[in-house]
Amino acid sequence: MAQVAVPVQNPTPPPGQGEEFGKASPVALVVILALALATILLIRGMNKRIRRLPASFEAAGKDQKGDKEKAGGEPANGGTA
């Protein structure tokens, strides 16, 4: 018959793996779930903004005065017009 050696006590853990080793997994699960939730919310928000964009920006560009002026009428380069 084959005999199996069973240790009487728990062996000492390897160096660097003390009594607390492996107990961070619940915390890591919470962090991963929070990151996943944040990613889902960001994707949903960006999709809403993308849907509101016009199909083409060409028509909108013709109606405006040009990209050289700011909204207040000042030149974009900071100099005089």
Protein Blocks (a to p, Z undefined) as FASTA:
>chain_A
ZZddddfbdcdddehiafkgoplmmmmmmmmmmmmmmmmmmmmmmmmmmmmpcfbfklmm
mmpnbjkbcfkopafklpaZZ
